[in-house]
Amino acid sequence: MSRRRRFIFRPWSVQHVSAYGGRPRGRSGHRLVCADGTLTSVGGYNPQSLPPLNPDPNNPDPNNPDPNNPNNPANANANANANNANPDNPNPDNANANAEAELQNPQLNLQQNTWSVESPIFRELWQFCFARRTWRPLTADLPDHLASSAAIRLDHILMVFGGTGSPFGRRCSNNLYIFDLSGKNNGFNLVPTQGQPPLPQYGQAIIYSNGYLYVIGGTDGLLYSIDVHRLNLSTLTWETVFTCTGNRADEPDARYRHELAFDGVNLYILAGGTAEVAYDFVDIPIFNIETFTWTFRKSVQDGKAGFPIARKCHSAVQIKKDNGIEVFIMGGFDNNKIFNDVWRLEIPSLQWTQMKKSFFPNPLYFHSSAVTPEGCMYTFGGIQAGRENPTRSNKLYKLWLCIPKLSEICWESLLYYFPDLVHQDKSKLLKSGIPLRFIDRLEF
């Protein structure tokens, strides 16, 4: 009789999340949004895609062990590999072996009409339930310009703006779409707007504040921008907030595939670049949404690791702490090297800290990350580096960025020791003393 391994809560440690049943195909250029019980992936790109895997629905992926799965004997090796990951040893061998095993899996589940060789953009939404560790497709036949779009979640509404089709830049979008994640309306609906919208572009970044959706930067494949526009979500009217000329000293360089941090007043532009260059994180461009002005502030380097290396096509999330905001960037590309590191930026001090225990098993770029309200970052897909040719991944990772409430840790422990509870009747779970807010996360 095998001995059950103990549950260990691992903050600041990257963990692979195994999944039951079918899953999305490997992709890049998609976007993620998170709630407390689910994440949603929209769009993406893969010019050499395969159908998603459809393994035994009663067993998680045997080729991708979950660090907290007591039934998987491969965990010892998986944990050792994860703990030994560092910038000089990204350990690509295991990822390549897993990818090869996945490609040879004969059980495939092809979703029709969401991808084609002629137009390799994924016109689909997928949702993942954290408690059930299960993916499901939400809708298909979306617009075909969902590569490097921008996405945000407001309550139960998913908002998707911009993006490109394939070939990149030939068909760009400046449309805003919404999707009701509550399940009341399954349509991916175009929002009719008025006024002068941003130019059709991709690789832009968006943020919401006080009834406005702000759009910053992007490219049409030839020209780059760092212009700022906003949409009044009450009147659905666009407004040009700031147009950069490229000739003023107080303007940042135009860019795409940058990320944003936001403190309620200031938008912090976190690197990005163009086809030829990636920008650094030393002097951070900041846009004030009250005065409509740009400034630059020099950030503070890590005492040992210095500044993050210049990059684009990375991901970023932020969490609120008692002493301010903490922003985390992960991965990315500088036109030469792909990264697997994680850095923390504290706002307002702009202090950088390299998260020395938080290296991903493989370098990634064109991936996407999102964070739950409780502070757990999930990262999905992207182009991952290997010993030979880079491949597009469909792996999902989690990383706790803080110590959450004890109830969150207890919930993870309960799911670890009693995985079948996800199939129990809601009334039975309530009688057993599980809080309703956790039981509601099982609805999927």
Beta strands, then each sheet from edge to edge (+ up, - down):
strand 1: 15-16
strand 2: 31-34
strand 3: 38-42
strand 4: 124-129
strand 5: 134-140
strand 6: 150-154
strand 7: 157-161
strand 8: 176-180
strand 9: 189-190
strand 10: 194-195
strand 11: 205-209
strand 12: 212-219
strand 13: 224-232
strand 14: 237-242
strand 15: 259-262
strand 16: 266-270
strand 17: 283-288
strand 18: 293-298
strand 19: 315-321
strand 20: 324-333
strand 21: 338-347
strand 22: 351-354
strand 23: 364-365
strand 24: 368-371
strand 25: 376-380
strand 26: 383-384
strand 27: 391-392
strand 28: 396-400
sheet 1: 1+ 28- 25+ 24-
sheet 2: 2+ 3- 4+ 5-
sheet 3: 6+ 7- 8+ 9-
sheet 4: 10+ 14+ 13- 12+ 11-
sheet 5: 15+ 16- 17+ 18-
sheet 6: 19+ 20- 21+ 22-
sheet 7: 23+ 26- 27+
end
